[in-house]
Amino acid sequence: MLDPQEIYEVDEAAVARTLGERALGDDAPEAVPGHAVAERRGIARRGEGPVLLHSMRGFVDAGAAGQIAVEHLVGELATERLVTFDIDQLLDYRSKRGTMTFDSDRWVGYDAPELAIDHVIDKEGTGFLLLHGAEPDLQWERVVAAVEQLVRRFGVSLAVGVHGIPMGVPHTRPMSLTAHATRSGLIEDYTSWFGSVQVPGSLASLLELRLGEAGHDALGFTMHVPHYLAQSHYPPAAVVALQHIERTTGLALGIGALDAAAVDARIEVEQQVAESGEIAAVVSALEEQYDAFSRSIGRPNLLAESAPLPTADEIGAELERFLAQQDRPGE
């Protein structure tokens, strides 16, 4: 493998200002097995270092759940750039073309893609790290190795990822999610309702896997966004994601700033449903399906903490119905 350090640049002055002695350099020790000793809100985790949140554009992100969450954090909280990746080595520009602006008779702007790690200060003065930007097309293992180097250097205690996937669920019911982690203690309050499945990979998923193999704590929240809203910006999905991140990490992320956008999105969806009998019929069918599934597993929604898991046949039947809905002509 090529040297991972050659694909990123660290602003040492910014690191000294924000992380101080936590930025131990390349000789930082490996993660030590065991639970956290840090006394703070959130789950028990290893070490006392900062949390690393991550969400990258390019993979499936139904409802733009991860994108909205990142835009909120960058726009609402104070940030400082610590690490910049050499995106020219990592991106296929023919598949992910940056936007350029043409004005009358000349090119006047280029929205260059980027991948970076920022230091962010939450609403209570606690610092954390945010990895965001374009998901690399190339050199995934090298990028993951680079991030793992930085996790060790900055003493990261927990990495948390978030994105959305389309699901056959209605917007009128509590939003569900799938929580996944490198060790069960990180998500003991969540109940999995999936068995073993194979899905297309993403850099975020590979990062979580490799961090776990290296002894670091990492987890992710995959939001279940109604499939008919998958191509829309749906702030309620980001709000729920950020709520779970707050609950897990103890960070104060200023979620209230998204309340108005979430309310507007719900109102707009309700208006569209009311104006279309066909859409209303789809939502009604999903509600019946959701409620029947909830009754069959003995809990009011998919986030209940203690309930028997559905069987593989039940999950398969729900998935088949969802796929059949996607294949209907004209929808």
C-alpha positions in Angstrom: 0.0 0.0 0.0 1.2 3.5 -0.8 2.0 5.7 2.2 -1.3 7.0 3.7 0.3 10.1 5.0 0.9 11.3 1.4 -2.8 11.9 0.8 -3.5 14.4 3.5 -2.1 17.5 5.0 -2.4 18.6 8.6 -2.6 22.2 9.7 -0.3 21.8 12.7 -1.1 25.3 14.1 -4.8 24.6 14.0 -4.3 21.2 15.7 -2.2 22.8 18.5 -4.9 25.4 19.0 -7.8 23.0 19.2 -6.5 19.7 20.4 -3.4 20.7 22.3 -1.7 17.8 24.1 -4.3 15.4 22.7 -2.6 15.6 19.3 0.2 13.2 20.3 1.7 12.8 16.9 2.4 9.7 14.9 3.7 7.9 18.0 0.3 7.9 19.7 -0.4 4.5 21.3 -2.8 2.0 19.9 -6.3 1.9 21.3 -6.4 -0.1 24.6 -9.1 -2.7 25.0 -11.6 -1.9 27.7 -14.4 0.5 28.5 -14.1 4.3 28.9 -13.0 6.0 32.0 -14.3 9.4 30.8 -17.0 10.8 33.0 -19.4 12.6 30.7 -22.8 12.1 29.2 -23.3 9.4 26.5 -22.3 5.8 26.3 -19.2 4.3 27.9 -16.4 4.3 25.4 -12.6 3.9 25.3 -10.5 6.8 26.2 -11.2 10.5 26.9 -10.4 11.9 23.4 -12.8 13.6 21.0 -15.6 12.0 19.1 -15.2 11.8 15.3 -18.5 12.2 13.3 -18.4 11.3 9.6 -20.7 11.5 6.6 -19.5 11.6 3.0 -21.5 12.5 -0.1 -21.6 9.9 -2.9 -23.1 6.8 -1.3 -26.9 6.2 -0.8 -28.2 9.0 1.5 -32.0 8.8 1.4 -33.7 12.0 2.4 -30.2 13.6 2.4 -30.1 12.6 6.1 -26.3 12.7 6.4 -25.9 15.7 4.1 -28.4 17.8 6.1 -26.8 16.8 9.4 -23.3 17.9 8.1 -24.6 21.2 6.7 -26.3 21.9 10.0 -23.2 21.2 12.0 -21.0 23.3 9.8 -23.5 26.1 9.6 -24.6 26.2 13.2 -21.4 25.5 15.1 -17.9 27.0 15.1 -15.4 25.0 13.0 -11.8 25.1 12.1 -10.1 23.0 9.4 -7.5 20.5 10.7 -6.9 18.1 7.8 -7.3 18.4 4.1 -7.2 15.3 1.8 -5.7 15.4 -1.7 -8.9 14.9 -3.5 -7.2 14.8 -6.9 -5.8 11.4 -6.0 -9.1 10.0 -4.8 -11.9 11.2 -7.0 -13.1 10.1 -10.5 -14.1 13.4 -12.0 -15.9 11.8 -14.9 -18.4 10.3 -12.5 -18.5 13.1 -10.0 -18.1 16.4 -11.8 -17.7 19.5 -9.8 -20.0 22.4 -10.6 -18.7 25.4 -12.6 -20.3 28.8 -13.1 -20.4 30.5 -16.5 -21.3 34.2 -16.7 -22.0 35.7 -20.1 -18.7 35.1 -21.8 -16.4 33.5 -19.2 -16.0 30.9 -16.4 -16.2 32.7 -13.1 -16.3 29.9 -10.5 -15.6 26.3 -9.6 -17.2 24.5 -6.7 -14.2 22.2 -6.0 -14.9 18.9 -4.3 -13.2 18.3 -1.0 -12.6 15.8 1.8 -11.6 17.2 5.1 -11.6 16.9 8.9 -12.8 19.9 10.9 -12.7 20.6 14.6 -16.1 21.7 15.8 -17.3 23.2 19.1 -20.7 22.1 20.3 -23.2 24.3 22.1 -21.6 23.5 25.5 -18.1 24.1 24.5 -17.1 20.5 23.9 -14.9 19.9 20.8 -15.3 17.1 18.4 -14.1 16.2 14.9 -16.1 16.1 11.6 -15.0 14.1 8.6 -17.0 15.3 5.6 -17.0 15.9 1.8 -17.0 13.7 -1.2 -16.7 10.0 -0.8 -13.5 8.9 -2.6 -13.9 6.7 -5.7 -10.3 5.4 -5.5 -7.8 4.0 -2.9 -10.3 3.2 -0.2 -7.9 1.1 1.9 -5.4 3.9 1.8 -7.9 6.5 2.8 -9.1 4.3 5.7 -5.5 3.8 6.8 -5.0 7.5 6.7 -8.1 8.1 8.8 -7.0 5.4 11.3 -3.6 7.2 11.6 -5.4 10.4 12.4 -7.8 8.6 14.9 -4.7 7.4 16.8 -2.9 10.8 16.5 -5.9 12.8 17.8 -6.8 10.2 20.4 -10.3 9.8 19.0 -12.5 7.8 21.5 -15.4 7.0 19.2 -16.2 7.3 15.5 -19.9 7.8 14.5 -21.3 7.7 11.0 -24.8 8.5 9.6 -26.7 8.2 6.4 -30.2 7.4 5.1 -31.5 4.4 3.2 -34.9 4.1 1.4 -37.4 1.8 3.2 -41.0 0.8 2.7 -42.2 2.7 5.8 -44.7 5.6 6.0 -43.7 9.1 7.1 -46.7 9.1 9.5 -45.1 6.6 11.9 -42.0 7.1 14.2 -38.8 7.0 12.2 -36.8 3.9 12.7 -33.1 3.2 12.2 -30.5 0.5 12.1 -27.7 0.9 14.6 -24.4 -1.0 14.0 -21.1 -0.9 15.9 -17.7 -2.6 16.3 -18.8 -4.0 19.7 -22.2 -4.7 21.2 -21.7 -2.5 24.2 -21.9 0.6 22.0 -25.5 -0.1 20.9 -26.9 -2.2 23.7 -30.0 0.0 23.8 -30.9 -0.8 20.2 -32.5 -4.0 18.9 -31.5 -5.2 15.5 -34.3 -6.5 13.2 -32.0 -7.6 10.3 -30.3 -10.9 9.8 -27.3 -11.4 7.6 -27.5 -9.5 4.3 -25.0 -8.4 1.6 -25.2 -4.9 0.4 -23.0 -2.6 -1.8 -20.1 -1.3 0.2 -19.3 2.3 1.1 -16.1 4.0 2.4 -18.0 4.8 5.7 -18.8 1.1 6.2 -15.3 0.0 5.4 -14.0 2.6 7.8 -16.2 1.3 10.6 -15.0 -2.3 9.9 -11.3 -1.4 9.8 -11.5 0.8 12.9 -13.0 -2.1 14.8 -10.3 -4.5 13.5 -7.7 -2.0 14.8 -9.3 -1.9 18.2 -11.1 1.4 18.0 -14.7 2.1 18.9 -17.0 2.9 15.9 -20.7 2.9 15.3 -23.2 4.1 12.8 -26.8 5.1 12.4 -28.7 4.2 9.2 -31.9 6.1 9.0 -35.0 4.4 7.5 -36.4 7.1 5.2 -39.8 6.5 3.4 -38.9 5.4 -0.1 -41.2 8.0 -1.7 -39.1 10.7 0.0 -35.7 9.2 -0.7 -34.8 11.6 -3.5 -36.0 14.7 -1.5 -34.3 16.7 1.3 -36.1 15.4 4.4 -34.9 17.3 7.5 -36.9 15.1 10.0 -34.5 12.2 9.1 -31.5 14.4 10.0 -33.1 15.6 13.2 -33.7 12.0 14.4 -30.1 11.1 13.4 -28.7 14.0 15.3 -30.8 13.2 18.4 -29.4 9.7 18.5 -25.9 11.1 18.0 -26.5 13.4 21.0 -27.8 10.6 23.1 -24.8 8.4 22.3 -22.0 10.9 22.5 -23.3 13.5 25.0 -22.6 16.3 22.5 -25.0 19.3 22.3 -25.5 19.8 18.6 -28.1 22.6 18.5 -30.7 20.5 16.8 -33.4 23.1 17.5 -32.2 25.1 14.6 -33.6 22.4 12.3 -37.0 22.4 13.9 -38.6 24.8 11.4 -37.2 23.0 8.4 -38.5 19.7 9.7 -42.0 21.1 10.3 -42.0 22.7 6.8 -41.0 19.4 5.3 -43.8 17.5 7.1 -46.4 20.1 6.1 -45.3 19.9 2.5 -45.5 16.1 2.5 -48.9 16.2 4.0 -50.1 18.6 1.4 -48.9 16.4 -1.5 -50.5 13.4 0.1 -53.8 15.3 0.5 -53.7 16.4 -3.2 -53.1 13.0 -4.6 -55.4 10.0 -4.1 -52.8 7.7 -5.5 -50.1 8.9 -3.1 -52.6 8.7 -0.2 -53.3 5.1 -1.1 -49.6 4.3 -1.1 -49.2 5.9 2.4 -52.3 4.1 3.7 -51.0 0.8 2.5 -47.6 1.4 4.1 -49.3 2.4 7.4 -51.2 -0.9 7.4 -48.1 -2.8 6.6 -46.1 -1.0 9.3 -48.7 -1.5 11.9 -49.2 -5.2 11.1 -45.5 -5.8 11.2 -45.3 -3.9 14.6 -48.1 -6.0 16.0 -46.5 -9.2 14.8 -43.3 -8.6 16.7 -45.1 -7.2 19.7 -43.8 -3.6 19.8 -45.3 -0.3 18.6 -42.3 0.7 16.4 -39.0 -0.6 15.3 -37.0 1.2 17.9 -38.5 -0.5 21.0 -35.7 -1.9 23.1 -36.9 -5.2 24.3 -39.0 -7.4 22.0 -38.7 -10.6 20.0 -37.0 -10.3 16.7 -38.9 -11.0 13.5 -38.0 -14.2 11.7 -36.0 -14.3 8.4 -39.3 -15.2 6.6 -41.0 -12.1 8.0 -38.2 -9.8 7.0 -38.1 -11.5 3.6 -41.8 -11.0 3.0 -41.6 -7.3 4.0 -38.6 -6.8 1.6 -40.4 -8.6 -1.2 -43.4 -6.3 -0.8 -41.2 -3.3 -0.8 -39.4 -4.3 -3.9 -42.7 -5.1 -5.7 -43.8 -1.5 -5.0 -40.6 -0.1 -6.6 -41.2 -2.1 -9.8 -44.7 -0.8 -10.6 -44.7 1.1 -13.9 -45.1 4.8 -13.7 -44.2 5.1 -9.9 
